[in-house]
């Protein structure tokens, strides 16, 4: 029996070396190395959706993988795909790192520089463990549910540009399109999602901050199931508790939500914190909201530059939404795109606050009339961003915009590394996925 091995290596030179050594292992069936954590999880999810038998026996995780840190990625793979033997490849073979890797679910550790004997021994041990687990599972109930959901972050260039309203409308549009949707308020000190939807709930994202392994039941206790069909994870009522949610906690919460919902919309507010930065970094789609005035556009450019300096996200991987637009505005979306070096969505959101005032004051934006030009524009933007349907249908064709309401436009691919790779990723699945389809 051959051993299917999937290396996850961000460094091209290390990827070539690992691929060369793996090709020399007897009985090995290595796949092409995947370059980042998002690509790996997406690939494993689609393989799991086909069959448990399509998953590789061994996944090698290089220490320099990103954007998820190596140990976080190992924990995520071990939780979502427990029948895979994960092995860490690292230059630090200290007992402390070995213990941490084992705690995260790794089945072994390989030191750098790579040695053929050690690689062969660790891969063989992990493969034997994986085969034993699958034999034990037999035909029992499957725990693998396929690919994780998509994450969309909505950030404001500055306060008052309509960030929360846009995030709520994106989530409502996705829920109306039939997608299971979670709306997360990660404006940790000044979150208003609950106020916009007239919701009061004693649990918040801060209650999940100290939990390492967030089980579905724990997550359900913290989430409010709203009558709109949205699952709400609110910001803490006491703003000082926002400090409890650091970047590590944010990654754990987002990973748990990905595994449960098709779409996760995150309101990141207007300030950059460790939690918000982690959300934007791992998001499939990052939206930046601005208004067409000099101060807001300068703030948008400042935000994008900060993300780039912190290596959170590149400008060209950010979608910018222009709110409160009129055709007489001097600063048009094309100019904002040029100034910020982002990509502007095709549909600007018109300035029509009179349509919104009654529902905003009542705290019931879900009751906004479908004839509202603002609602129609935001739901159209949701369609352009690909939030109203999965990136690909079961037939492999892009979903039609006609299926979305109201007035959704053609979907575009998500930003970031997943978007750049998704178009050609099916070939990287190798014979595993093809074999499953032929059967």
Secondary structure, DSSP 4 states (H G I P E B T S, - for coil): --EEEEEE-SSHHHHHHHHHHHHTSTTEEEPPPB-SHHHHHHHHHHHHHH-GGGS-SEEEEETT--SS-HHHHHHHHHHH-TTSEEEEEES---HHHHHHHHHHT-SEEEESSP-HHHHHHHHHHHHHHHHHHHHHHTTS-----SSPPEEEEEEESSTTSSHHHHHHHHHHHHHHTT--EEEEE--TTT--HHHHTT---S--GGGGTT-SS--HHHHHHH-EE-TTS-EEEPPPSSGGGGGG--HHHHHHHHHHHHHH-SEEEEEEESS--HHHHHHHHH-SEEEEEEESSHHHHHHHHHHHHHHHHTTS--GGGEEEEEESB-TT-SS-HHHHHHHHTSEE-S-PPB--HHHHHHHHHHT-GGG--TT-HHHHHHHHHHHHTT-SS-SS-TTSPPPPGGGSTTT-------SHHHHHHHTT-GGGGHHHHHHHHH-
